Amino acid sequence: MKKIFSCLLALLLIGSAALLVSCGGTGGDNPEGDGSATEYEVTAPASALYSFGWHTAKATAGTEAYAVVEPSYSAVTIEMVYYNGQPCEKDAEEENRFNYIMPAENVTLTVETGFIDTPQSDDTRGFLAWDSGNETSFVAGEGTAELAFTTDWGYTSLVKVEECLSSDQTVIPNDALELSYRNGNGSMIVGGSVKIDLAKVHTGTAQIVLALQSSNVSSYNGCIVCTVTVKEAEPTVPVETWDVTVEFQPFSVETDGLCIAFTDLDHQENTDAKQVQTFFDPNDPRDLSKWELTQDGMITLTLAYVPQHRYTVRLVYNDGTGKEVSVSEATLQENAAYRNEELTFAAEGGSIRFSLSAF
């Protein structure tokens, strides 16, 4: 009799539970108790560096979800996608697809990007390039460093999208960067610079990323990246330098935008002498070292030469094309020599003249 009673009681309890569920009882993934599973929303923030393709917009907890993220430029890579700070799983077959299991809460997706050094944007959307004479090694301390860039986006007077950032905030924080533009004829933008506040940086390496899009012509956009090194300030040893004169006879070589760089092959890091001395077109509006064009059409400049050191000479157009100008030894020289493409001087006030020809 007791056994029959126990069976009846169990059946009664099961029936009550079924009745409770059919009437909308709470439990599982249904906190509202309306008999349907709760769908949680997914937020995918936009960026100038990448875009979300197909992705899960809503899903119930425990179901499979995914996001496809496409880089906007060839200089950008997608390293990882996170959901509420948790890493997704890279899809084994589909590139740039990331999978995860929907949690019992709304989700915000974030993207970890990587970057490929790109001196000139190769996205065929107008021309954007770092200047060839940029120095990329700096000493932490006071003052600013500058990375100049050039663009030939015609009819561009305003920039709609600008992303200027550092890949490593522990080395160069974003607030150490200042982006500015320079104008050519009228209000047209022809380039600019990224200034780095050296008082805010720390030793190490980081990539500086610059992505721009014209407000006037939407097809003009690009992304360039360069790696910079920040070194600790070390006690420097002053060294003697001689002021020497270097001249170039351009003949029919175009001089507009010509950049001239001298590299000290025997440079010592602990001295106050520059390893690279760069001279820019005198028409360049920036406050930089310039070469001069004399009345007789001769390019001339004064080099700070470290005695007994060997220097190389390179002339390149500062338009990102990499087009160079060849140098040949001249007959007019005083206490100077140019052998095996190495320049040396024997005394203070020495001089040398080169002839130029386009490659």
Buried (B, 14 or more C-beta within 10 A) or exposed (E): EEEEEEEEEEEEEEEEEEEEEEEEBEEEBBEEEEEEEBBBEBEBEEBBBBEBEEBBEEBBBEEEBBBBBEBBBEBBBBEBBBBEEEEBEBEEEEEBBBBBBBBEEEBBBBBEBBBEEBBBBBBEBBBBBBBBBBEBBBBBEEEEBBBBBBBBBEEBBEBBBEBBBBBEEEBBBEEBBEBEBBEEEEEBBBBBBBBBBBEEBBEBBBBBBBBBBBEBBEEBBBBBBBEBEBBEEEEEEEBEBBEBBBBBBBEEBEBEBBBBBBBBEEBEEEBEBBBBBBBBBEEBEEEBEBBEBEEEEEBBBBBBBBEEBBBBBBBBBBBBBEBEBEBEBBEEBBBBBBEEEEBBBEEEEBBBBBBBEBE
